Amino acid sequence: MLNRALVIDDDAATLELMEFQLESEGFEVKTADCGRKGIEYLEENDFDIILTDLNLPDINGIEMVKRCKEISQDTEIIMITGFGSTEKAVEATKAGAFYYVDKPVDFDELLVLIEKAIDRKSQKAEIKELRGKLTSKTSYEGIIGGSRVMQDIYEIIESVAASDANILILGESGTGKEVIANAIHYKSHRSKKPFVKLNCSALPKELIESELFGHRKGAFTGATADKVGYLGRANGGSLLLDEIGEMPITLQPKLLRVLQEKIFYQVGSDKPQSADFRLISSTNRSPFEAIKDGNLREDLYYRINTIEIKIPPLRERMEDVPMLAEHFLQMYQEKYEREDLSFSESAYDQMLNYNWRGNVRELQHVIERGVLLSKGGKIRQLNIERNMENTLTMDSLPSASEIKRSFTNGDGNGKGVLMSGNLDGEDLFEQIGKFIVENLPEPKEGEDQNDVFSELENVVVLAALKRTGGNKQAAANLLGLYRPRLYGMIKRHNLKDKI
């Protein structure tokens, strides 16, 4: 089946030339002279690649990328830019474009990019075929998480691990990039061979070439013996280059040559050695920013990025926090011989109302401290700075004057609704609190007293769910909660059937 391309440009000569060149490469081509026509064609047809000018007469390039992605999420887009438009083009890649090329276009270079973009689209299609096979997993090859984004990552690993495709893993510090790399290696056919790891930011720049390639005795001052480098040690297995953006820019062309030619030379030697390894790279920086800053070569980026895996920060997958916490609890119970430990409800609330700037690594350290400091079989409080919790305070709540609400008397004795008139001058929540407490019946000896806060939680959550029509995310946003915490309240109060 022919690959289908959509070309959008307001210059007729450019459209004619691109159509001729693409058709000569076996593409089925559709052309549009404005963004509106391009959108119409995309709504009616399935394309493998979209080539669009950045400066269209009716739709700007960033908006064009967004609208194309809304219509066909998996179709890759290459932006064609004029002189002085690089910053806008970089912004377009952040909006979802595959990459950008400058005018005048070198068609051979463009064709390489098109092939890579189509390969990525095919990869996405394969992943969709795998969807459903792993949806019940809460862990996978040492990775913990049952959220939708983690399921997607499991599917990517399952799909690509058996190949030798180069992998680039992106994610903030502490998200678990090395754990993902481990899973890829140990699911591959190279699993019984070495998995060698080099942190490019941990070695002095003057030593990293020798460490990576190895050296021969006498190659430089201090080289008193032959040394096998990381490339040689990874022979037959996999090599992880952590923080690839920190590799000296002068060394990057040599690595690129290794990946292209599959051979390398030790420092001080002219004898070629076979480079038989699978490359996995990782970084906590945006690769496009690293390219823009001159810290990462663009040609190397495309060589190491056959498959890209983005790990979301923990704050964007809070539903995974409880299972990660339980995993670490079990780990440190065994390590420190603490039996039958569990988390209190307040400890869970702390976890789910914290920003986790350090991601999974920070959670792990917090749980370890909790195990060491625990008493009586319960971890009641976690060692988290109070000012980092996302808790609501009276100061952060809107005042009554900001909330245009009034209260009317109910049955005349104050038991129905709060009061009439406006609440200017006193905080709404303070008034509600006073009203509830003043109308509580006096406790009678021998009678059980209801838990007022539990009752309040019950009615407030139910009211929020009714206001949002049962939309749990909207209710969580309304109440200032993370969704997993709201789920816990719904379960605790058996509200599922009342919505």
C-alpha positions in Angstrom: 0.0 0.0 0.0 1.3 3.5 -0.9 2.2 5.9 1.8 -0.1 9.0 1.7 1.3 12.5 2.1 -0.5 15.8 2.6 1.5 18.9 1.5 0.2 22.3 2.6 1.9 25.5 1.2 0.6 28.7 -0.3 3.3 28.7 -3.0 2.1 26.9 -6.1 5.6 26.1 -7.4 6.6 24.5 -4.1 3.5 22.4 -4.1 4.1 21.2 -7.7 7.8 20.4 -6.9 7.0 18.5 -3.7 4.2 16.6 -5.4 6.6 15.5 -8.2 9.4 14.5 -5.8 7.2 12.5 -3.4 5.3 10.7 -6.2 8.7 9.7 -7.7 9.4 8.1 -4.3 6.1 6.1 -4.5 3.9 8.4 -2.4 0.3 9.2 -3.0 0.1 12.9 -2.6 -2.6 15.5 -1.9 -1.8 19.2 -2.0 -3.5 22.2 -0.4 -2.7 25.9 -0.9 -4.0 27.0 2.6 -4.5 25.7 6.1 -8.3 25.5 5.8 -8.1 23.1 2.7 -5.5 21.0 4.5 -7.8 20.6 7.5 -10.7 19.6 5.2 -8.6 17.0 3.4 -7.3 15.6 6.7 -10.9 15.3 8.0 -11.8 13.2 5.0 -8.7 11.1 4.5 -6.0 9.2 6.4 -2.5 10.4 5.8 0.9 8.9 6.9 2.7 12.3 6.9 1.8 16.0 6.7 4.3 18.5 5.3 3.2 22.1 6.1 4.6 25.5 5.7 5.0 27.4 9.0 3.6 30.7 7.6 0.2 30.0 6.0 -2.1 32.8 4.9 -5.0 31.7 7.1 -3.7 29.6 10.0 -0.4 30.1 11.9 1.9 27.1 12.1 1.4 26.4 15.8 -2.4 26.4 15.5 -2.1 24.2 12.4 -0.1 21.5 14.3 -2.7 21.5 17.1 -5.7 21.2 14.8 -4.1 18.4 12.8 -3.2 16.5 16.0 -6.8 16.9 17.2 -8.1 15.3 14.0 -5.4 12.6 13.5 -3.3 12.2 16.6 -1.0 9.5 15.1 -0.2 11.3 11.9 3.3 12.9 12.1 3.8 16.5 10.9 7.0 18.0 9.5 7.1 21.8 9.5 8.8 23.7 6.7 10.2 27.1 7.8 11.7 30.2 6.2 14.7 32.2 7.4 14.4 33.5 10.9 11.5 31.2 11.9 13.5 28.6 13.9 12.1 29.7 17.3 8.5 29.3 16.1 9.4 25.9 14.5 10.8 24.7 17.9 7.5 25.9 19.5 5.7 23.8 16.8 7.6 20.7 17.8 6.5 21.2 21.4 2.9 21.4 20.2 3.3 18.0 18.5 5.2 18.4 15.2 7.7 15.6 14.5 10.4 18.1 13.4 11.1 21.1 11.2 13.3 21.8 8.1 14.6 25.1 6.8 14.0 26.5 3.3 15.4 25.8 0.8 14.6 22.2 1.4 17.2 19.5 0.7 14.8 16.7 -0.5 17.2 13.9 0.3 17.4 15.1 3.9 13.7 15.6 4.0 13.1 12.1 2.8 15.1 10.7 5.7 12.9 12.6 8.1 9.7 11.5 6.4 10.8 7.8 6.6 11.5 8.2 10.3 8.2 9.9 10.9 6.3 7.2 9.1 8.2 4.5 11.1 7.0 6.2 14.2 3.4 6.3 13.0 3.7 2.5 12.3 5.1 2.0 15.7 2.1 3.7 17.3 -0.2 1.5 15.2 1.6 -1.6 16.6 1.2 -0.4 20.1 -2.5 0.1 19.6 -2.8 -3.5 18.5 -1.1 -4.5 21.8 -3.5 -2.4 23.9 -5.7 -4.5 26.1 -3.1 -7.2 26.7 -1.5 -5.4 29.6 -4.3 -3.2 31.0 -4.7 -5.2 34.2 -1.0 -5.0 35.1 0.0 -2.9 38.1 3.7 -3.9 37.7 5.8 -5.0 34.8 9.4 -6.1 34.8 10.2 -4.3 38.0 8.2 -1.2 37.1 5.3 -0.3 39.5 2.2 1.5 38.2 -1.3 0.7 37.0 -2.2 4.2 35.5 -3.1 4.5 31.8 0.2 6.3 31.0 2.2 3.5 32.6 0.1 0.9 30.6 1.1 2.8 27.5 4.8 2.5 28.5 4.4 -1.2 29.1 3.0 -1.6 25.6 5.9 0.3 24.1 8.4 -1.9 25.9 6.6 -5.1 24.9 6.6 -3.9 21.3 10.2 -2.8 20.9 12.2 -4.8 23.4 12.9 -7.7 21.0 14.3 -5.3 18.3 17.7 -3.5 18.4 16.1 -0.1 17.9 17.8 2.7 19.7 15.7 4.0 22.6 15.6 7.5 24.1 14.0 7.8 27.6 12.8 11.2 28.7 11.7 12.1 32.2 12.4 14.3 35.2 15.0 13.2 37.8 13.6 10.4 40.0 10.9 9.2 37.6 12.5 5.8 37.0 14.4 6.1 33.7 16.9 3.5 34.7 14.1 1.1 35.7 12.6 1.4 32.3 16.0 0.8 30.7 16.4 -2.3 32.8 13.0 -3.6 31.6 13.9 -3.0 27.9 17.2 -4.9 28.3 15.9 -7.8 30.2 13.0 -8.3 27.9 15.3 -8.4 24.8 17.3 -11.2 23.2 20.4 -9.6 24.7 19.2 -10.2 28.3 21.9 -12.8 29.0 24.7 -10.4 27.9 26.1 -7.4 29.8 24.0 -4.3 30.5 26.6 -1.5 30.9 25.6 1.9 32.3 27.5 5.2 32.0 26.3 8.5 33.5 27.7 11.1 31.1 27.4 13.8 33.8 29.4 11.9 36.4 32.8 11.7 34.7 35.2 14.6 34.0 35.1 15.7 30.3 38.8 14.8 29.8 38.2 11.2 30.9 34.9 10.3 29.3 36.3 9.4 25.9 38.8 7.0 27.4 36.0 5.5 29.6 33.6 5.1 26.7 36.0 3.8 24.0 38.8 2.3 26.2 42.5 3.0 25.6 45.8 1.3 24.9 48.8 1.4 27.2 50.8 4.6 26.7 48.0 6.4 24.8 48.3 9.3 27.2 50.0 10.3 30.4 48.7 7.9 33.1 47.6 5.1 30.7 49.8 2.5 32.3 47.8 -0.5 31.0 45.3 -1.4 28.3 41.7 -0.6 29.3 38.4 -2.0 27.9 35.9 0.8 27.7 32.1 0.8 28.1 31.6 0.0 24.4 33.8 -3.1 24.7 32.2 -4.2 27.9 28.7 -3.9 26.4 29.6 -6.2 23.5 26.6 -8.4 22.7 24.5 -6.6 25.3 23.1 -3.2 25.9 24.6 0.2 26.7 22.8 2.9 28.8 24.1 6.4 28.3 22.4 8.3 31.1 22.1 12.1 30.8 23.2 11.9 27.1 22.8 15.7 26.9 25.8 16.1 29.2 28.2 14.2 26.9 30.9 16.7 25.6 29.9 18.1 22.2 33.3 17.2 20.8 32.7 13.5 21.6 29.3 13.3 20.1 30.5 13.0 16.4 32.6 9.9 17.4 29.6 8.3 19.0 27.5 9.1 15.9 30.1 7.4 13.8 30.1 4.3 16.0 26.3 4.0 15.6 26.5 4.5 11.8 29.5 2.2 11.1 29.2 -0.3 14.0 32.9 -0.1 14.7 35.0 1.9 17.2 38.6 2.6 18.0 40.2 2.6 21.4 42.2 5.8 22.3 45.7 5.2 21.0 44.8 2.4 18.6 44.0 2.2 14.8 42.6 -1.3 15.0 38.8 -1.3 14.5 36.6 -3.1 17.1 33.1 -4.4 16.5 30.4 -2.3 18.2 27.7 -4.9 18.8 25.3 -3.4 21.4 21.9 -2.0 21.8 21.9 1.7 22.7 19.5 3.1 25.3 19.9 6.8 26.2 18.2 8.9 28.8 17.9 12.6 29.8 16.0 14.8 32.1 16.2 17.7 29.7 14.2 18.6 26.7 16.3 17.4 23.7 15.1 20.3 21.6 16.3 22.7 24.2 19.7 20.9 24.4 20.0 21.1 20.6 19.1 24.8 20.7 21.7 25.5 23.5 24.4 23.7 21.5 24.7 20.8 24.0 23.3 18.0 21.8 24.0 17.5 18.1 20.8 17.3 16.0 22.1 14.4 13.9 23.0 12.4 17.0 19.5 13.1 18.5 17.8 11.5 15.5 20.2 8.5 15.6 19.6 7.8 19.3 15.8 8.5 19.1 14.4 5.7 17.0 11.9 5.1 19.8 11.1 7.7 22.4 9.6 6.9 25.8 8.4 9.8 27.9 7.9 9.0 31.7 5.4 11.4 33.3 6.2 12.9 36.7 4.6 11.3 39.7 2.3 14.2 40.2 0.6 13.4 36.9 -0.1 9.8 37.8 -1.1 10.1 41.5 -3.2 7.0 41.2 0.1 5.0 41.2 1.2 6.5 44.5 -0.6 4.0 46.9 0.8 0.9 45.0 4.3 2.4 44.9 4.1 3.2 48.6 2.9 -0.4 49.4 5.8 -1.8 47.3 8.4 0.3 49.1 6.8 -0.5 52.5 7.2 -4.2 51.8 10.8 -3.7 50.6 11.8 -1.8 53.7 9.9 -4.0 56.1 12.0 -6.9 54.9 15.2 -4.9 54.8 14.9 -3.5 58.4 13.0 -6.6 59.8 9.8 -4.6 60.7 6.8 -6.8 60.6 3.1 -6.1 59.9 3.4 -2.4 59.2 0.7 -0.4 57.5 -0.2 3.1 56.6 -2.8 5.1 58.5 -5.5 7.1 56.6 -3.7 10.3 57.4 -0.5 9.0 55.9 -2.3 8.2 52.7 -3.8 11.7 52.7 -0.3 13.1 53.0 0.9 11.1 50.1 -2.0 12.1 47.9 -1.7 15.8 48.7 2.0 16.3 48.1 3.6 17.5 45.0 6.5 14.9 44.8 9.0 17.2 43.2 11.6 14.4 43.6 9.1 11.9 42.0 9.4 8.2 42.7 12.8 8.5 44.3 11.5 11.0 46.8 8.5 8.8 47.6 10.9 5.9 48.2 13.1 7.8 50.6 10.0 9.1 52.5 8.7 5.6 52.9 12.1 4.3 54.1 12.1 7.0 56.8 8.5 6.2 57.7 9.5 2.5 58.3 12.5 3.4 60.4 10.6 5.8 62.6 7.4 3.8 62.8 5.9 2.8 66.2 3.1 0.4 67.1 2.7 -1.2 63.6 1.3 2.0 62.0 2.9 4.7 59.9 0.8 7.6 61.0 2.7 10.5 59.7 5.3 10.9 56.9 8.3 13.1 57.1 7.0 15.6 54.6 7.5 19.4 54.8 4.1 20.9 55.7 4.6 23.8 53.4 5.0 21.4 50.5 1.6 19.7 50.9 -1.3 20.8 48.7 -3.6 21.2 51.6 -6.4 23.8 51.8 -6.0 26.5 54.4 -8.5 29.1 55.7 -6.2 31.8 54.1 -6.5 30.1 50.7 -10.2 29.8 50.7 -12.4 32.4 49.0 -14.0 34.9 51.3 -17.8 35.3 51.5 -17.6 38.6 49.6 -16.0 36.7 46.7 -18.7 34.0 46.7 -22.0 35.6 45.8 -24.2 33.3 47.9 -26.9 34.0 50.3 -28.6 31.9 52.9 -32.3 32.0 53.9 -33.9 30.8 57.1 -35.4 27.4 56.9 -38.0 26.4 59.5 -37.3 29.5 61.6 -35.3 27.7 64.3 -32.0 27.7 62.6 -32.0 24.0 61.8 -32.7 24.3 58.1 -30.3 26.6 56.2 -27.7 29.0 57.5 -29.0 32.6 57.6 -30.3 35.4 55.4 -28.3 38.3 54.0 -24.8 38.4 52.7 -21.7 37.3 54.6 -19.5 40.3 54.0 -17.0 40.7 56.9 -16.7 37.1 57.8 -15.3 34.1 56.0 -18.0 31.8 54.6 -16.4 28.6 55.9 -16.0 30.1 59.3 -19.7 31.0 59.4 -20.6 27.5 58.3 -18.3 26.0 60.9 -19.9 28.1 63.6 -23.4 27.2 62.5 -22.7 23.5 62.6 -21.1 23.5 66.0 -23.7 25.8 67.5 -26.5 23.5 66.3 -24.9 20.2 67.4 -26.9 18.4 70.1 -25.3 18.1 73.5 -23.7 14.6 74.0 -25.8 12.4 76.3 -24.1 10.0 78.6 -24.0 6.4 77.3 -24.9 7.4 73.7 -22.6 7.2 70.7 -21.7 10.5 69.1 -21.4 10.8 65.4 -18.1 11.7 63.8 -18.9 15.2 62.6 -15.9 15.4 60.2 -16.8 12.1 58.6 -20.4 13.3 58.2 -19.2 16.5 56.7 -16.9 14.7 54.3 -19.8 12.5 53.2 -22.2 15.3 52.4 -19.6 17.6 50.8 -18.3 14.9 48.5 -21.8 13.9 47.5 -22.8 17.5 46.9 -19.8 18.0 44.7 -20.5 14.9 42.7 -24.1 15.9 42.2 -23.1 19.4 41.1 -20.7 18.0 38.5 -23.1 15.4 37.3 -21.0 12.5 38.6 -17.8 13.7 36.9 -15.1 12.7 39.4 -12.3 14.7 37.9 -14.4 17.8 38.0 -15.6 17.1 41.5 -11.9 16.6 42.6 -11.0 20.0 41.0 -13.9 21.7 42.7 -12.9 20.4 46.1 -9.1 21.0 45.6 -8.3 17.3 45.8 -6.3 14.8 43.8 -8.6 12.4 42.1 -7.2 9.3 44.0 -8.1 10.9 47.3 -11.6 11.6 46.1 -11.9 7.9 45.0 -11.0 6.9 48.5 -13.7 9.1 50.0 -16.3 7.8 47.6 -15.4 4.2 48.6 -15.2 5.0 52.3 -18.8 6.5 52.3 -20.3 4.1 49.8 -21.3 6.9 47.5 -20.9 5.1 44.3 -24.6 4.2 44.1 -25.8 7.6 45.2 -24.3 9.6 42.4 
